[in-house]
Amino acid sequence: MTAALLTIILAALAACGSAFAAIPTAPDPFYAADFADVLEQQTEDYIIEQNGMLENACGAQIVVVTTDFLDGMDIEDYAYKLFNDWEIGDKNKNNGILLLLAIGEENYWCMQGKGLENVLTSGDIDDILYYNLEEDFAAEDYSAGVLKTFDVLYDTVYEYYGGSASSDSY
């Protein structure tokens, strides 16, 4: 009886553990965190460079994270936790964007801070992902899809803050 109870408790703890997957520590700089090792170095460098300009201009940040798996977490929950743990975007403006690719799970997600919800609605983000990432993601050309998606997000945010679009794909 005791062994059966212990087995049930251990199984319940294991199930709960997957709901609290460990979010990786943010690298420095954290704008392009390619934990799945699927992005070309040139793409990562470009994202880092463009983010430096964007953050200096308005405090916004567009962070791209790739991972193999989400350790049993729902992608939306994982993205939300990562977004908050890494404190993406300006704290007062809440103007960060996270593009998350879960390669092994063949899934991706993008979310924006509340300060950008008027300029980048969830519907806008869905369209951006569909027209700029979907085809390349399916073809496993992650760098190409990430770059196209990043450029559209960058231009939208930069223009929102009164700048002129300055992101030219490498």
PyMOL commands that set and color helices and strands:
alter all, ss='L'
color gray80, all
select helices_A, chain A and resi 2-19+41-58+75-85+103-105+114-116+122-132+134-138+142-160
alter helices_A, ss='H'
color red, helices_A
select strands_A, chain A and resi 32-34+61-67+96-102+107-112
alter strands_A, ss='S'
color yellow, strands_A
deselect
rebuild
show_as cartoon
